[in-house]
Amino acid sequence: MGVEIIDRSRADFEAESNRLSVLTELQADCLAGTFMQDATARGVFEFRDIQVTDEMLSMGGDARGTTWDDITAHGTADQRRDSYHTGFD
């Protein structure tokens, strides 16, 4: 019984850790959008650079079927693009 509780607690901890990792990745994408918006406003980047970044985000992200509790998860392409645009807007 005690081992089962420890195993369940460890699994819960790992799942929560992975969920927070995904949220951290999405926060980084949001901050990248904020940086890109500011840099574009200052003339460092052009509209085409924004398009290229958006295309790259569309191609990236987790493979279909990857769940948030997977240790390799970083967020789906849609989540990452949405986070970037949240920061940009």
Backbone as a ProteinNet text record, in pm:
[ID]
protein_1_A
[PRIMARY]
MGVEIIDRSRADFEAESNRLSVLTELQADCLAGTFMQDATARGVFEFRDIQVTDEMLSMGGDARGTTWDDITAHGTADQRRDSYHTGFD
[TERTIARY]
82.4	0	86.7	189.6	276.1	349.2	395.1	466.4	372.6	249	150.5	126.9	119.5	97.8	218.6	337.9	459.2	465.2	434.3	435.6	333.4	215.8	111.1	153	212.5	259.1	368.7	459.5	567.2	509.7	414.2	351.7	278.7	208.3	138.3	238	348.3	451.8	511.3	542.1	600.2	502.4	374.7	274.2	263.1	261.4	251.9	377.3	492.6	618.8	617.7	569.2	562.7	463.4	350.7	250.5	311.2	384.3	448.4	556.7	624	724.6	660.6	545.8	474.3	432.8	380.1	338	456.9	572.9	693.5	732.5	723.8	753.6	657.3	529.6	430.5	453	496.2	528.3	647.2	745.8	861.1	817.5	724.3	672.8	601.2	526.7	457.6	558.7	663.3	766.6	841.2	857.8	920.6	833.1	701.6	611	620.4	633.2	649	778.1	885.3	1013.1	1001.2	939.1	928	844.2	738.4	654.7	735.5	809.3	889.8	1000	1068.1	1176.8	1124.5	1006.7	946.3	909.1	853.8	816.7	939.5	1054.8	1178.5	1251.7	1195.6	1255.3	1363.9	1381.6	1484.2	1441.1	1312.8	1257.6	1153.7	1128.3	1028	911.3	804.1	684.5	715.4	804	839.8	900.6	976	1032.7	922.5	816	701.7	636.9	621.7	561.5	646.2	775.4	864.6	853.8	851.4	837.8	706.4	599.3	468.6	470.3	534.3	545	624.3	731.8	813.1	733.8	655.8	573.1	466.5	415.6	314	371.2	498.7	562.3	611	631.7	684.3	573.8	608.4	510.8	515.9	440.2	438.1	369.9	412.5	349.7	205.8	121.7	-17.1	-17.8	-106	-118.7	-30	60.6	144.5	58.8	56.4	-23.4	63.2	-1.4	72	159.2	125.2	205	323.2	343.5	459.2	582.3	690	810.7	869.9	838.4	892.1	800.5	686.5	587.5	637.5	607.1	639.8	520.1	409.8	291.1	269.7	144.1	112.1	149.4	153.6	183.8	81.5	-44.7	-148.3	-127.9	-95.7	-71.9	47.8	153	274.8	251.7	181.4	151.8	59.4	-43	-134.5	-61.4	30.1	106.2	193.6	257.4	340.6	256	139.4	53.5	-2.7	-25.7	-69.6	35.1	160	268.4	286.8	268.7	287	178.8	57	-56.2	-56.3
-119.8	0	126.1	131.9	249	275.7	170.3	185.2	239.1	193.8	243.2	393	436.6	579.3	660.1	610.9	680.9	685.4	574	571.1	668.2	672.7	764	908.6	936.3	1071.2	1113.7	1022.7	1052.7	1081.3	1000.7	1021.7	1155.7	1189.2	1317.9	1433.7	1421	1524.1	1541.2	1431.1	1438.4	1500.2	1464.1	1520.8	1671.8	1714.9	1858.4	1931	1869.5	1928.3	1946.2	1847.4	1856.9	1964.2	1973.5	2076	2215.4	2234.9	2364.1	2392.4	2288.9	2305.4	2356.4	2300.3	2345.7	2491.8	2525.8	2664.4	2760.6	2716.7	2799	2821.3	2717.2	2730.3	2828	2819.2	2909.8	3053.7	3069.5	3203.6	3260.5	3177.1	3222.2	3265	3192	3230.9	3365.3	3386.4	3514.2	3628	3606.5	3709.1	3733.2	3629.1	3646.3	3735.2	3718.4	3804.7	3949.2	3972.3	4107	4170.8	4093.3	4142.2	4175.6	4086	4107.2	4230.9	4253	4371.1	4497.5	4499.6	4616.5	4639	4530.4	4542.5	4586.3	4540.3	4581.2	4729.5	4772.4	4913.6	5003.8	4954.8	5033	5015.5	4936.4	4920.1	4814.1	4736.3	4631.8	4515.9	4483.1	4377.1	4435.4	4363.3	4404.4	4307	4342.4	4259.4	4117	4102.5	3969.4	3883.9	3944.2	3870.5	3814.2	3891.4	3845.7	3725.8	3734	3622.8	3496	3509.2	3393.6	3331.3	3414.5	3364.2	3289	3342.9	3278	3142.5	3137.4	3011.2	2908.2	2951.7	2860.3	2806.9	2892.5	2847.7	2749.3	2769	2678.2	2539.6	2532.9	2405.4	2336.1	2412.4	2356.4	2305	2281.9	2233.4	2081.8	2034.5	1891.4	1813.5	1690.7	1600.7	1572.2	1544.4	1510.4	1394.7	1405.8	1300.9	1318.6	1417.7	1443	1509	1451.6	1508.3	1601.6	1691.3	1791.2	1728	1603.5	1540.2	1460.1	1464.5	1400.5	1485.2	1421.9	1496	1575.8	1538.7	1609.8	1722.2	1741.7	1839.4	1982.8	2064.8	2207.4	2292.2	2228.5	2297.6	2269.1	2266.6	2242.7	2365.4	2347.5	2460.7	2572.7	2537.2	2639	2711.8	2637.3	2700.5	2794.5	2750.4	2831.3	2956.3	2941	3056.7	3154.2	3101.1	3187.1	3263.6	3196.6	3262.5	3373.4	3344.7	3445.2	3567.1	3542.2	3653.4	3729.5	3661.9	3731.7	3833.3	3792.6	3883.4	3993.1	3961	4058.7	4164.7	4120.9	4213.6	4298
0	0	0	84.3	92.2	-37.4	-103.4	-230.7	-337.3	-336.6	-434	-416.1	-292.9	-265.4	-312.8	-284.6	-328.9	-481.3	-547.9	-695	-752.3	-692.5	-740	-717	-600.6	-571.7	-668.9	-699.3	-793.6	-932.4	-975	-1106.7	-1111	-1002.1	-996.2	-1002.1	-929.8	-930	-1069.2	-1136.2	-1270.8	-1369.3	-1359.4	-1449.1	-1427.8	-1301.7	-1272.7	-1319.8	-1301.2	-1346.5	-1498.5	-1570.4	-1716.3	-1760.3	-1689.9	-1722.4	-1704.9	-1595.8	-1572.5	-1676.5	-1723	-1827.4	-1956.4	-1991.6	-2111.6	-2094.4	-1977.8	-1953.6	-1960.7	-1915.2	-1924	-2069.6	-2149.8	-2293.5	-2359.7	-2324.8	-2383.8	-2336.5	-2213.7	-2164.1	-2241.7	-2270	-2348.7	-2488.6	-2548.5	-2680.6	-2673.3	-2565.4	-2545.5	-2534.9	-2457.8	-2442.8	-2574	-2652.8	-2784.9	-2872.7	-2862.2	-2936.6	-2892.3	-2763.2	-2710.3	-2761.8	-2759.2	-2811.1	-2959.5	-3037.2	-3182	-3212.3	-3135.9	-3157.8	-3132.4	-3023.4	-2990.1	-3094	-3130.8	-3229.2	-3365.2	-3400.3	-3528.1	-3523.9	-3411.1	-3396.6	-3405.5	-3362	-3367.9	-3500.7	-3591.4	-3723.5	-3732.2	-3626.5	-3626.8	-3717.4	-3714.9	-3798.9	-3892.9	-4000.4	-4098.5	-4094.1	-4163.8	-4165.1	-4210.9	-4306.8	-4357	-4245.4	-4155.6	-4042.7	-3952.9	-3937.1	-3857.8	-3926.3	-4057.6	-4132	-4119.9	-4131	-4121	-3981.5	-3879.6	-3742.9	-3727	-3780.7	-3772.7	-3844.8	-3960.3	-4034.8	-3954.4	-3891.6	-3811.3	-3692.5	-3629	-3516.8	-3563.5	-3683.7	-3737.9	-3764.8	-3798.7	-3828.2	-3701.4	-3596.7	-3473	-3383.3	-3262.3	-3165.9	-3153.9	-3060.3	-3032.5	-3144	-3159.8	-3256.8	-3213.3	-3309.9	-3276.5	-3176.9	-3080.5	-2981	-2859.2	-2863.7	-2746.3	-2640.1	-2522.6	-2414.7	-2330.9	-2258.5	-2181	-2073.9	-2033.2	-1928.6	-1983.8	-2115.6	-2177.8	-2148.6	-2107.5	-2069.2	-2185.8	-2308.5	-2424.8	-2473.1	-2407.8	-2452.9	-2437.1	-2538.6	-2535.7	-2576.2	-2605.9	-2653.5	-2800.9	-2840.8	-2981.5	-3064.2	-3194.4	-3282.1	-3261.1	-3246.6	-3225	-3092.4	-2987.4	-2857.6	-2864.3	-2929.4	-2936.4	-3020.4	-3132.7	-3218.1	-3145	-3076.5	-3001.1	-2891.3	-2822.3	-2716.3	-2774.3	-2886.7	-2953.9	-2991.3	-3051.9	-3094.4	-2976	-2864.7	-2743.8	-2700.2	-2704.6	-2669.9	-2771.8	-2898.4	-3004.5	-3002.5	-2975.6	-2977.2	-2851.9
[MASK]
+++++++++++++++++++++++++++++++++++++++++++++++++++++++++++++++++++++++++++++++++++++++++

